[in-house]
Amino acid sequence: MRSVEEQQARVAAAAVAPRPVRVAIAEAQGLMCAEEVVAERPMPAFDQAAIDGYAVRSVDVLGAEAIGDSSDGRDDAVVTLPVLGVIEAGARTPTRLQPKLATRIQTGAPMPTLADAVLPLRWTDGGQSRVRVLRGVRPGDYVRRIGDDVQPGDVAVRAGTVVGAAQVGLLAAVGRDRVLVHPRPRLSVMAVGGELVDVNRTPGNGQVYDVDSYALAAAGRDAGAEVNRVGIVSHDPKKLREVVEGQLNRAEVVVIAGGVGGAAADQVRAALSDLGDMEVARIAMHPGSVQGFGQLGPEGVPTFLLPTNPVSALVVFEVMIRPLIRLSLGKREPMRRMVRARTLGPISSMPGRKGYLRGQLMRDEDTGEFLVQQLGASGGSSSHLLATLAEANCLVVVPEEVEQIAAGELVDVAFLAQRG
């Protein structure tokens, strides 16, 4: 029986990031930048007003004091200046400010020549033809200088950075409408089984809904993949082979639920036998011990055979396939965040297998300590209960050499996707 870590290493070795593609910056969010984006122009591209106010020469308002600051009570500390015109944001005609004058200016508007500061409206009486200055400003006050943010030659967005809202803004600010990114790996998901019907049909005697392809497709999107849910596929070897071969030409990862365990599994493996090496092995984990992995087709596409049991299939996806997708996205930390939590009750695990048990993670309001409550029974008898997985926000990870964990002991816990 192979260890979880050995199987994870085999899977990770097959990770291949899709070739970078150039996309519109509006479509780049959440993807990893694949180039060094270098600014060609300064940002801001010109000296501009940082607030609404008056463009002035600071030397012309140096004598102004706040009201009431004059020690003898006289008003001769107040400065007044004539106001000539308004400079609006987007103005393209250069202007020049003469000494002892002020110009009304809007936020983002270009500063007139010789003006070295913006006098905020709140420090004036708001005059239109003449402005009364109640407080002086220093050179550079409330002015965004050319190149303050980015200089030509500066790297605006580095390769390896995940493009978020700030990066999209920077790309737009330096005039880039497209950027080279690592695209989402394409994941194809299908389910095999003569008992399966789609959710838009009523199951007959002995039939069940296709849960796996829907659940696994959702898990793939959560991991960051571009998902093609193929749905239910015939277990006829010829038809199955045609479908799988078609998906190998369009996907970086293929997942086949129902490919291990039961009569259909033999037909699946027979259909795939001439597409590449596919190994079905027992992995020292539960649930989902029996699973298949291989690299099929001319490109060696990582292909997984998962159990029919939806909970087992989702746990195998979480432990083996999700990290592969994250690696293909270029993530440096492909695994879920792990924390140590104190158990609220006893936990039993299968001896000799690493347990991934459903749980609810909480935090003590007083101490800040993480607490975890297992959901469902500890043994394999409840591994099919999908409802408890839907309630879980974590997986309790129990080492393979541990069979019993007492209430109050510390355990490793992996966060699942955050809700809402």
Helices and strands as residue ranges (DSSP letters): H 4-12, E 21-24, G 25-27, E 32-33, E 37-38, E 48-49, E 53-56, G 58-61, E 79-87, E 102-105, E 117-120, G 121-123, E 130-133, E 143-144, E 155-157, H 165-173, E 178-182, E 186-192, E 196-197, E 208-209, H 212-223, E 226-233, H 237-248, E 253-260, H 263-272, E 276-282, E 285-286, E 290-296, E 301-307, H 310-316, I 317-321, H 322-328, E 338-343, E 347-348, E 354-363, E 370-374, G 380-382, H 386-391, E 394-398, E 404-405, E 410-415
